[in-house]
Amino acid sequence: MSNENKNELWDSKIEDIKKGYIERDEYYKCLICNEVYTKGRIHEVNSYLYEAKKAMELHIKEYHKSMLDYLLNMNTAYTGITEVQRELIVLIVQGLSDKEIANKLGVAASTVRNHRYKLREKEKQAKLFLSMMELLASHTSKNICKMDNEEICDSHAGATTLDDRYNITDKEKLQTVKSYMTEEGALKNFPAKEKKKIIILEEIMKNFRKGKIYSEKDINKTLKRIYEDNATIRRYLIEYGFLDRSKDCSKYWVKE
């Protein structure tokens, strides 16, 4: 997910996140992959014609299954739930009883009950926290990530871990890109510091499009134009969760 799209996800209303798309005056836009359906036009989906809103709803279902499925498969550092809690929710969605869930997870029924209790407490805390953040924004007319002269940027969706390396401002991004890359988009040298490395990798990702499948040859060809040691860049793009690939390394794609 591009940084632009990531900001749209974080800044969207809960109702829009649940739907998986946002509505603007002229179009509907998918919060997952940026796909846009223009209002006033008829869109073809699987040989059938639909107006924009219905086409977007079908797009979410066909390409992303459901918004719940997408959210459950996000990095747990984003969602705030543990891996066990994620598995529990998946099983609840499937309609399993607590006894069946306990058997699937290999735990006692009382443990499932305990997880349900913790999820309910987390839900209540989340509602109060969101209320506090909205009140804070209304009192200060400023988002929590906006400082006096800089703004803290959101990390990319595929980030494998979220730590201080991702505490990056828009000013730091501009300065780092200017220092390490030419105006033509070539990389002068690859930074050693982790934070700068992440910034440069994110900038390089602007050369790849979401939803497209690339061969390793395609990836290497693009990266070769940017930096001589394209193998190193490709490895880091995978390691930091910008790109994903098939087990046989024959297919690559932008990680959502």
C-alpha positions in Angstrom: 0.0 0.0 0.0 1.4 3.4 -1.0 2.0 5.9 1.7 -0.8 8.1 0.2 -3.2 5.2 0.5 -2.0 4.4 3.9 -2.8 7.9 5.1 -6.3 7.6 3.6 -6.9 4.4 5.6 -5.8 5.9 8.9 -7.7 9.1 8.3 -10.9 7.4 7.2 -14.0 7.1 9.3 -14.7 3.7 10.9 -17.8 3.2 8.7 -15.6 3.7 5.6 -13.0 1.3 6.8 -15.7 -1.3 7.4 -16.9 -0.9 3.8 -13.3 -0.8 2.4 -13.7 2.3 0.3 -14.2 6.0 0.5 -16.6 8.2 -1.4 -15.6 11.5 -3.0 -17.6 13.9 -5.2 -16.6 12.2 -8.4 -15.5 8.7 -7.5 -15.3 5.8 -5.1 -11.8 4.7 -4.1 -10.7 1.3 -2.6 -8.8 1.8 0.7 -6.8 -1.3 0.1 -5.5 -1.0 -3.5 -6.4 2.5 -4.7 -8.8 1.2 -7.4 -11.1 4.0 -8.5 -14.7 3.8 -9.9 -15.9 7.1 -11.4 -19.4 8.2 -10.6 -21.8 8.6 -13.6 -20.0 5.9 -15.6 -21.1 2.3 -16.1 -18.3 -0.2 -15.2 -18.0 -3.7 -16.5 -17.4 -6.4 -13.9 -17.2 -10.1 -15.1 -19.1 -9.2 -18.2 -21.9 -7.4 -16.3 -22.5 -3.7 -16.1 -22.8 -1.8 -12.8 -22.9 1.7 -11.6 -19.8 2.9 -9.6 -20.8 2.1 -6.1 -21.9 -1.5 -6.9 -18.8 -2.0 -8.9 -16.7 -1.0 -6.0 -18.6 -3.4 -3.6 -18.0 -6.2 -6.1 -14.3 -5.2 -6.4 -13.8 -5.5 -2.6 -15.5 -8.9 -2.6 -13.6 -10.3 -5.6 -10.1 -9.0 -5.0 -10.0 -8.7 -1.2 -12.7 -11.2 0.0 -13.9 -8.8 2.7 -12.6 -5.9 4.7 -12.6 -8.1 7.8 -10.4 -10.6 6.1 -8.0 -7.9 5.0 -7.8 -6.4 8.5 -7.3 -9.8 10.1 -4.4 -10.4 7.8 -2.7 -7.1 8.5 0.4 -7.0 10.7 -0.8 -7.5 14.3 1.3 -4.5 15.3 -1.2 -2.4 13.4 -4.4 -4.1 14.6 -3.3 -4.4 18.3 -4.4 -8.0 18.7 -2.2 -11.0 19.3 -1.8 -13.8 16.9 -3.9 -16.1 19.1 -6.7 -13.5 19.2 -6.6 -13.2 15.5 -7.0 -17.0 15.1 -9.9 -16.8 17.6 -11.7 -14.1 15.6 -11.2 -16.1 12.4 -12.8 -19.2 14.0 -15.7 -17.1 15.5 -16.4 -15.7 12.0 -16.6 -19.3 10.7 -19.5 -19.9 13.2 -17.7 -22.4 15.4 -18.9 -23.0 19.0 -16.5 -22.3 21.9 -15.9 -26.0 22.3 -15.0 -26.4 18.7 -12.8 -23.3 18.9 -11.0 -24.7 21.9 -10.4 -28.0 20.1 -9.0 -26.1 17.0 -6.7 -24.0 19.2 -5.8 -26.9 21.5 -6.8 -25.0 24.6 -9.4 -25.3 27.3 -12.9 -23.8 26.9 -12.1 -21.5 29.8 -9.2 -20.1 27.8 -11.5 -19.2 24.9 -13.8 -17.5 27.4 -10.8 -15.5 28.8 -9.9 -14.4 25.2 -13.4 -13.3 24.6 -13.3 -11.2 27.8 -10.0 -9.6 26.8 -11.3 -8.8 23.3 -14.4 -7.1 24.8 -12.2 -5.0 27.1 -10.0 -4.1 24.2 -13.1 -3.0 22.3 -14.2 -0.7 25.1 -10.7 0.8 25.4 -10.6 1.4 21.7 -13.9 3.3 21.7 -12.8 5.5 24.6 -9.3 6.1 23.0 -10.8 7.1 19.7 -13.2 9.5 21.5 -10.2 11.0 23.3 -8.3 11.5 20.0 -11.2 13.1 18.3 -11.7 15.4 21.2 -8.0 16.3 21.2 -8.2 17.1 17.5 -11.3 19.2 17.9 -9.7 21.2 20.8 -6.3 21.8 19.1 -7.4 21.7 15.4 -4.4 19.5 14.9 -4.0 15.7 14.2 -1.8 13.9 16.8 0.9 13.3 14.2 1.3 17.0 13.3 4.1 18.8 15.1 5.0 22.5 14.9 7.0 22.2 11.7 6.9 18.5 10.8 4.5 15.7 10.5 5.0 12.1 11.5 4.5 9.8 8.6 2.6 6.5 8.6 4.7 3.3 7.9 3.9 1.1 4.9 1.3 -1.7 5.4 3.7 -4.6 4.9 6.1 -3.5 7.6 7.3 -6.7 9.3 7.9 -4.9 12.6 6.9 -1.5 13.9 9.6 0.2 16.1 11.5 3.4 16.4 12.9 3.0 12.9 9.5 4.0 11.5 9.3 7.1 13.6 9.9 9.3 10.5 8.7 12.8 9.6 8.0 14.3 6.2 10.9 16.6 6.6 13.3 13.7 7.2 12.0 12.0 4.1 12.6 15.0 1.9 16.1 15.5 3.2 17.1 11.8 2.9 15.7 11.5 -0.6 17.5 14.6 -1.7 20.8 13.4 -0.1 20.8 9.9 -1.5 19.0 10.1 -4.8 19.4 12.1 -8.0 16.7 14.1 -9.6 16.4 11.3 -12.2 15.5 8.8 -9.4 18.9 7.0 -9.4 20.4 6.0 -6.0 23.8 7.5 -5.3 24.6 5.1 -2.5 22.6 2.9 -0.2 22.4 4.3 3.4 23.6 2.3 6.3 21.3 3.7 8.9 18.0 1.8 9.3 15.7 4.8 9.2 17.2 6.3 6.1 17.2 2.8 4.5 13.4 2.5 5.0 12.9 6.0 3.5 14.9 5.1 0.4 13.2 1.8 -0.1 9.8 3.5 0.1 10.9 6.0 -2.5 12.1 3.1 -4.8 8.7 1.5 -4.4 7.1 4.3 -6.4 8.4 2.5 -9.5 6.1 -0.5 -8.9 2.3 -0.7 -9.2 -0.1 -2.4 -6.8 -2.0 -5.3 -8.2 0.6 -6.1 -10.9 2.6 -9.3 -11.0 6.3 -8.9 -11.8 8.8 -11.5 -12.8 12.2 -11.5 -11.1 13.6 -10.2 -14.5 11.1 -7.3 -14.4 12.1 -6.4 -10.8 15.9 -6.6 -11.6 15.5 -4.5 -14.8 13.7 -1.7 -12.9 16.1 -1.8 -9.9 19.2 -1.9 -12.2 18.2 1.5 -13.5 18.2 2.8 -9.9 21.2 1.1 -8.4 24.0 -1.1 -9.6 23.6 -3.6 -6.8 20.0 -4.4 -7.7 20.2 -7.8 -5.8 20.8 -6.0 -2.5 17.9 -3.6 -3.1 15.6 -6.5 -4.0 16.5 -8.4 -0.9 15.8 -5.4 1.3 12.4 -4.7 -0.4 11.4 -8.3 0.6 12.9 -8.2 4.0 11.2 -4.9 5.0 7.8 -6.0 3.6 7.6 -3.7 0.6 7.5 -6.6 -1.9 6.2 -10.1 -1.6 7.0 -13.1 -3.8 6.0 -16.7 -4.6 7.9 -19.6 -3.0 9.8 -20.3 -6.3 10.6 -16.6 -6.7 9.0 -16.5 -10.1 6.4 -13.9 -9.2 6.7 -10.6 -7.3 4.1 -8.1 -6.2 3.6 -5.0 -4.1 2.7 -6.2 -0.6 -0.6 -4.9 0.7 
